Amino acid sequence: MTDETLAVGDVVASGVLPIDRDDLVRYAGASGDFNPIHYRDDVATAVGLPGVLAHGMLTMGLAVQPVVARFGGDRVLEYGVRFTRPVPVPLEGEVLLEVEAKVGLLDEEAGEARIDLVAKVAGQTVLGRAQVRVALHPRPAGDPRAR
């Protein structure tokens, strides 16, 4: 994004991101989170879950990807979510994480925008208050907010 004009309510990014059991294995290895609810159906169901679940942080990380693709990772200033619903991942096949990102608030003076994400699986919202604060323009090298 360069010099385009944004308005509150504009959809700035969207995506459909597949999650399968192989993704869970890769994420467990990268994160060190080997909780068996993320890879063993018997353990997951024994504790009352519908089956193996995607890691919450994996879901969170995937959900922000359309925004990163749109604005660039260096312009993401802050990101937070509430985990509202687990994401069951079938033994075979995949589950689809559907993401839509809209401008929720513009602060032209600060050169920032709040992007509100809606992340759904099978039509149900899985992340609440998912918000990304982005710089509208690249930060100068000396700016303390630049990364």
PyRosetta script that sets phi, psi and omega in degrees:
from pyrosetta import init, pose_from_sequence

init()
pose = pose_from_sequence("MTDETLAVGDVVASGVLPIDRDDLVRYAGASGDFNPIHYRDDVATAVGLPGVLAHGMLTMGLAVQPVVARFGGDRVLEYGVRFTRPVPVPLEGEVLLEVEAKVGLLDEEAGEARIDLVAKVAGQTVLGRAQVRVALHPRPAGDPRAR")
pose.set_psi(1, 131.9)
pose.set_omega(1, -179.9)
pose.set_phi(2, -112.7)
pose.set_psi(2, -101.0)
pose.set_omega(2, -175.2)
pose.set_phi(3, -104.4)
pose.set_psi(3, 27.0)
pose.set_omega(3, -178.3)
pose.set_phi(4, -74.8)
pose.set_psi(4, 156.6)
pose.set_omega(4, 179.6)
pose.set_phi(5, -96.6)
pose.set_psi(5, 132.3)
pose.set_omega(5, 177.7)
pose.set_phi(6, -110.6)
pose.set_psi(6, 154.4)
pose.set_omega(6, 174.9)
pose.set_phi(7, -133.9)
pose.set_psi(7, 150.9)
pose.set_omega(7, 176.6)
pose.set_phi(8, -57.1)
pose.set_psi(8, 131.8)
pose.set_omega(8, -179.5)
pose.set_phi(9, 99.9)
pose.set_psi(9, -15.4)
pose.set_omega(9, 178.2)
pose.set_phi(10, -64.0)
pose.set_psi(10, 134.8)
pose.set_omega(10, 170.7)
pose.set_phi(11, -80.5)
pose.set_psi(11, 120.4)
pose.set_omega(11, -176.2)
pose.set_phi(12, -107.0)
pose.set_psi(12, -14.2)
pose.set_omega(12, 179.0)
pose.set_phi(13, -165.8)
pose.set_psi(13, 155.1)
pose.set_omega(13, 173.6)
pose.set_phi(14, -158.0)
pose.set_psi(14, 164.7)
pose.set_omega(14, 178.1)
pose.set_phi(15, -174.4)
pose.set_psi(15, 159.9)
pose.set_omega(15, 173.4)
pose.set_phi(16, -121.5)
pose.set_psi(16, 116.5)
pose.set_omega(16, -172.9)
pose.set_phi(17, -115.2)
pose.set_psi(17, 117.7)
pose.set_omega(17, 179.4)
pose.set_phi(18, -77.5)
pose.set_psi(18, 145.0)
pose.set_omega(18, 174.5)
pose.set_phi(19, -129.8)
pose.set_psi(19, 126.0)
pose.set_omega(19, 176.2)
pose.set_phi(20, -127.9)
pose.set_psi(20, 177.9)
pose.set_omega(20, -176.9)
pose.set_phi(21, -63.0)
pose.set_psi(21, -33.3)
pose.set_omega(21, 176.9)
pose.set_phi(22, -61.8)
pose.set_psi(22, -37.3)
pose.set_omega(22, 177.2)
pose.set_phi(23, -62.1)
pose.set_psi(23, -37.8)
pose.set_omega(23, 179.8)
pose.set_phi(24, -65.0)
pose.set_psi(24, -40.7)
pose.set_omega(24, 178.9)
pose.set_phi(25, -63.9)
pose.set_psi(25, -46.1)
pose.set_omega(25, 179.5)
pose.set_phi(26, -62.8)
pose.set_psi(26, -41.9)
pose.set_omega(26, -179.9)
pose.set_phi(27, -66.5)
pose.set_psi(27, -41.7)
pose.set_omega(27, 179.1)
pose.set_phi(28, -58.8)
pose.set_psi(28, -43.1)
pose.set_omega(28, 179.4)
pose.set_phi(29, -65.1)
pose.set_psi(29, -40.5)
pose.set_omega(29, -178.8)
pose.set_phi(30, -72.1)
pose.set_psi(30, -36.2)
pose.set_omega(30, -174.0)
pose.set_phi(31, -94.7)
pose.set_psi(31, -21.4)
pose.set_omega(31, -174.6)
pose.set_phi(32, 82.1)
pose.set_psi(32, 8.2)
pose.set_omega(32, 179.9)
pose.set_phi(33, -91.8)
pose.set_psi(33, 94.5)
pose.set_omega(33, -178.6)
pose.set_phi(34, -105.1)
pose.set_psi(34, 31.0)
pose.set_omega(34, 176.0)
pose.set_phi(35, -58.8)
pose.set_psi(35, 126.4)
pose.set_omega(35, -175.0)
pose.set_phi(36, -63.8)
pose.set_psi(36, -13.2)
pose.set_omega(36, 175.8)
pose.set_phi(37, -66.7)
pose.set_psi(37, -12.6)
pose.set_omega(37, -179.8)
pose.set_phi(38, -96.3)
pose.set_psi(38, 0.3)
pose.set_omega(38, 178.3)
pose.set_phi(39, -150.4)
pose.set_psi(39, -7.9)
pose.set_omega(39, 180.0)
pose.set_phi(40, -123.0)
pose.set_psi(40, 113.3)
pose.set_omega(40, 179.9)
pose.set_phi(41, -60.6)
pose.set_psi(41, -39.5)
pose.set_omega(41, -177.6)
pose.set_phi(42, -62.2)
pose.set_psi(42, -41.0)
pose.set_omega(42, 178.7)
pose.set_phi(43, -68.9)
pose.set_psi(43, -44.5)
pose.set_omega(43, -178.8)
pose.set_phi(44, -60.1)
pose.set_psi(44, -47.3)
pose.set_omega(44, -178.5)
pose.set_phi(45, -70.8)
pose.set_psi(45, -31.3)
pose.set_omega(45, 178.8)
pose.set_phi(46, -64.0)
pose.set_psi(46, -26.9)
pose.set_omega(46, 178.5)
pose.set_phi(47, -98.7)
pose.set_psi(47, 13.1)
pose.set_omega(47, 173.0)
pose.set_phi(48, 91.9)
pose.set_psi(48, 10.8)
pose.set_omega(48, 178.8)
pose.set_phi(49, -90.2)
pose.set_psi(49, 160.0)
pose.set_omega(49, -178.7)
pose.set_phi(50, -73.7)
pose.set_psi(50, -7.8)
pose.set_omega(50, -178.5)
pose.set_phi(51, 150.7)
pose.set_psi(51, -167.5)
pose.set_omega(51, 179.9)
pose.set_phi(52, -59.6)
pose.set_psi(52, 136.5)
pose.set_omega(52, -177.6)
pose.set_phi(53, -114.7)
pose.set_psi(53, 146.3)
pose.set_omega(53, 170.5)
pose.set_phi(54, -67.1)
pose.set_psi(54, 145.2)
pose.set_omega(54, 174.4)
pose.set_phi(55, -60.3)
pose.set_psi(55, 137.6)
pose.set_omega(55, 178.5)
pose.set_phi(56, -58.7)
pose.set_psi(56, -42.3)
pose.set_omega(56, -178.9)
pose.set_phi(57, -68.9)
pose.set_psi(57, -29.4)
pose.set_omega(57, 174.1)
pose.set_phi(58, -65.4)
pose.set_psi(58, -46.9)
pose.set_omega(58, 178.4)
pose.set_phi(59, -59.3)
pose.set_psi(59, -44.9)
pose.set_omega(59, 179.2)
pose.set_phi(60, -61.4)
pose.set_psi(60, -45.6)
pose.set_omega(60, -179.1)
pose.set_phi(61, -64.2)
pose.set_psi(61, -40.2)
pose.set_omega(61, 178.4)
pose.set_phi(62, -68.2)
pose.set_psi(62, -39.0)
pose.set_omega(62, -175.4)
pose.set_phi(63, -62.1)
pose.set_psi(63, -30.0)
pose.set_omega(63, -178.0)
pose.set_phi(64, -83.8)
pose.set_psi(64, -10.4)
pose.set_omega(64, -174.6)
pose.set_phi(65, -58.8)
pose.set_psi(65, -40.9)
pose.set_omega(65, 176.9)
pose.set_phi(66, -60.8)
pose.set_psi(66, -33.2)
pose.set_omega(66, 177.8)
pose.set_phi(67, -70.8)
pose.set_psi(67, -42.7)
pose.set_omega(67, 177.3)
pose.set_phi(68, -60.4)
pose.set_psi(68, -42.9)
pose.set_omega(68, 179.3)
pose.set_phi(69, -62.7)
pose.set_psi(69, -35.7)
pose.set_omega(69, -177.4)
pose.set_phi(70, -76.5)
pose.set_psi(70, -47.8)
pose.set_omega(70, -172.7)
pose.set_phi(71, -100.8)
pose.set_psi(71, -24.3)
pose.set_omega(71, -174.2)
pose.set_phi(72, 97.8)
pose.set_psi(72, 139.9)
pose.set_omega(72, -178.0)
pose.set_phi(73, -62.5)
pose.set_psi(73, -29.1)
pose.set_omega(73, -179.5)
pose.set_phi(74, -71.3)
pose.set_psi(74, -12.1)
pose.set_omega(74, -179.7)
pose.set_phi(75, -102.5)
pose.set_psi(75, -0.1)
pose.set_omega(75, 173.9)
pose.set_phi(76, -80.5)
pose.set_psi(76, 117.0)
pose.set_omega(76, -176.3)
pose.set_phi(77, -96.5)
pose.set_psi(77, -31.2)
pose.set_omega(77, -176.5)
pose.set_phi(78, -161.9)
pose.set_psi(78, 147.7)
pose.set_omega(78, 180.0)
pose.set_phi(79, -150.8)
pose.set_psi(79, 132.3)
pose.set_omega(79, 177.5)
pose.set_phi(80, -150.3)
pose.set_psi(80, 152.2)
pose.set_omega(80, 177.9)
pose.set_phi(81, -144.4)
pose.set_psi(81, 167.0)
pose.set_omega(81, 165.1)
pose.set_phi(82, -116.7)
pose.set_psi(82, 135.7)
pose.set_omega(82, 177.9)
pose.set_phi(83, -84.8)
pose.set_psi(83, 114.6)
pose.set_omega(83, -172.5)
pose.set_phi(84, -107.5)
pose.set_psi(84, -21.5)
pose.set_omega(84, -176.8)
pose.set_phi(85, -154.7)
pose.set_psi(85, 137.1)
pose.set_omega(85, 178.2)
pose.set_phi(86, -69.6)
pose.set_psi(86, 158.4)
pose.set_omega(86, 180.0)
pose.set_phi(87, -114.9)
pose.set_psi(87, 93.9)
pose.set_omega(87, 177.3)
pose.set_phi(88, -68.0)
pose.set_psi(88, 139.8)
pose.set_omega(88, -179.6)
pose.set_phi(89, -119.4)
pose.set_psi(89, 121.0)
pose.set_omega(89, -176.5)
pose.set_phi(90, -67.6)
pose.set_psi(90, 156.2)
pose.set_omega(90, 177.9)
pose.set_phi(91, -59.9)
pose.set_psi(91, -43.6)
pose.set_omega(91, 178.0)
pose.set_phi(92, -113.2)
pose.set_psi(92, 144.8)
pose.set_omega(92, 178.1)
pose.set_phi(93, 83.4)
pose.set_psi(93, -153.4)
pose.set_omega(93, -173.6)
pose.set_phi(94, -146.8)
pose.set_psi(94, 165.7)
pose.set_omega(94, 171.4)
pose.set_phi(95, -112.5)
pose.set_psi(95, 148.6)
pose.set_omega(95, -177.5)
pose.set_phi(96, -108.4)
pose.set_psi(96, 124.0)
pose.set_omega(96, 174.8)
pose.set_phi(97, -94.8)
pose.set_psi(97, 113.7)
pose.set_omega(97, -179.1)
pose.set_phi(98, -99.6)
pose.set_psi(98, 126.8)
pose.set_omega(98, -175.1)
pose.set_phi(99, -125.4)
pose.set_psi(99, 134.8)
pose.set_omega(99, 171.1)
pose.set_phi(100, -130.3)
pose.set_psi(100, 132.7)
pose.set_omega(100, -177.8)
pose.set_phi(101, -117.5)
pose.set_psi(101, 125.0)
pose.set_omega(101, 180.0)
pose.set_phi(102, -124.6)
pose.set_psi(102, 150.4)
pose.set_omega(102, 174.2)
pose.set_phi(103, -69.6)
pose.set_psi(103, 121.1)
pose.set_omega(103, 179.3)
pose.set_phi(104, -100.2)
pose.set_psi(104, -28.0)
pose.set_omega(104, -177.3)
pose.set_phi(105, -159.2)
pose.set_psi(105, 138.0)
pose.set_omega(105, 175.8)
pose.set_phi(106, -115.7)
pose.set_psi(106, 135.3)
pose.set_omega(106, 173.4)
pose.set_phi(107, -126.4)
pose.set_psi(107, 84.5)
pose.set_omega(107, -176.6)
pose.set_phi(108, -60.2)
pose.set_psi(108, -38.4)
pose.set_omega(108, -178.8)
pose.set_phi(109, -60.4)
pose.set_psi(109, -42.9)
pose.set_omega(109, 178.9)
pose.set_phi(110, -83.2)
pose.set_psi(110, -12.6)
pose.set_omega(110, -178.3)
pose.set_phi(111, 71.7)
pose.set_psi(111, 35.2)
pose.set_omega(111, -176.1)
pose.set_phi(112, -133.4)
pose.set_psi(112, 160.0)
pose.set_omega(112, 174.3)
pose.set_phi(113, -137.3)
pose.set_psi(113, 148.3)
pose.set_omega(113, 170.1)
pose.set_phi(114, -98.6)
pose.set_psi(114, 124.2)
pose.set_omega(114, 178.3)
pose.set_phi(115, -105.7)
pose.set_psi(115, 124.5)
pose.set_omega(115, -179.7)
pose.set_phi(116, -98.0)
pose.set_psi(116, 127.5)
pose.set_omega(116, 179.8)
pose.set_phi(117, -101.4)
pose.set_psi(117, 141.3)
pose.set_omega(117, 167.6)
pose.set_phi(118, -115.3)
pose.set_psi(118, 118.5)
pose.set_omega(118, -178.9)
pose.set_phi(119, -118.8)
pose.set_psi(119, 121.7)
pose.set_omega(119, -175.8)
pose.set_phi(120, -130.0)
pose.set_psi(120, 150.3)
pose.set_omega(120, 170.1)
pose.set_phi(121, -129.2)
pose.set_psi(121, 126.8)
pose.set_omega(121, -179.3)
pose.set_phi(122, 52.5)
pose.set_psi(122, 39.0)
pose.set_omega(122, 176.7)
pose.set_phi(123, 80.4)
pose.set_psi(123, -0.5)
pose.set_omega(123, -179.0)
pose.set_phi(124, -111.5)
pose.set_psi(124, 134.8)
pose.set_omega(124, 179.6)
pose.set_phi(125, -67.1)
pose.set_psi(125, 131.3)
pose.set_omega(125, -178.1)
pose.set_phi(126, -112.6)
pose.set_psi(126, -14.2)
pose.set_omega(126, 176.1)
pose.set_phi(127, -128.5)
pose.set_psi(127, 133.4)
pose.set_omega(127, 177.6)
pose.set_phi(128, -108.8)
pose.set_psi(128, 155.6)
pose.set_omega(128, 179.7)
pose.set_phi(129, 44.6)
pose.set_psi(129, 42.3)
pose.set_omega(129, 178.5)
pose.set_phi(130, -80.9)
pose.set_psi(130, 108.9)
pose.set_omega(130, -175.2)
pose.set_phi(131, -134.4)
pose.set_psi(131, 138.4)
pose.set_omega(131, 179.3)
pose.set_phi(132, -122.9)
pose.set_psi(132, 126.1)
pose.set_omega(132, 174.4)
pose.set_phi(133, -97.1)
pose.set_psi(133, 124.7)
pose.set_omega(133, -177.6)
pose.set_phi(134, -124.9)
pose.set_psi(134, 150.4)
pose.set_omega(134, 171.8)
pose.set_phi(135, -79.2)
pose.set_psi(135, 135.2)
pose.set_omega(135, 179.7)
pose.set_phi(136, -72.2)
pose.set_psi(136, -24.2)
pose.set_omega(136, -178.9)
pose.set_phi(137, -137.9)
pose.set_psi(137, 156.4)
pose.set_omega(137, 176.1)
pose.set_phi(138, -56.9)
pose.set_psi(138, 142.4)
pose.set_omega(138, 178.8)
pose.set_phi(139, -83.0)
pose.set_psi(139, 139.8)
pose.set_omega(139, 174.2)
pose.set_phi(140, -62.0)
pose.set_psi(140, 151.5)
pose.set_omega(140, -175.4)
pose.set_phi(141, -54.3)
pose.set_psi(141, -36.3)
pose.set_omega(141, -177.8)
pose.set_phi(142, -83.2)
pose.set_psi(142, -6.2)
pose.set_omega(142, -178.1)
pose.set_phi(143, -68.1)
pose.set_psi(143, 126.0)
pose.set_omega(143, -178.8)
pose.set_phi(144, -63.1)
pose.set_psi(144, -18.0)
pose.set_omega(144, 178.1)
pose.set_phi(145, -86.2)
pose.set_psi(145, -10.4)
pose.set_omega(145, 178.7)
pose.set_phi(146, -72.8)
pose.set_psi(146, 149.4)
pose.set_omega(146, 178.7)
pose.set_phi(147, -108.4)
pose.dump_pdb("model.pdb")
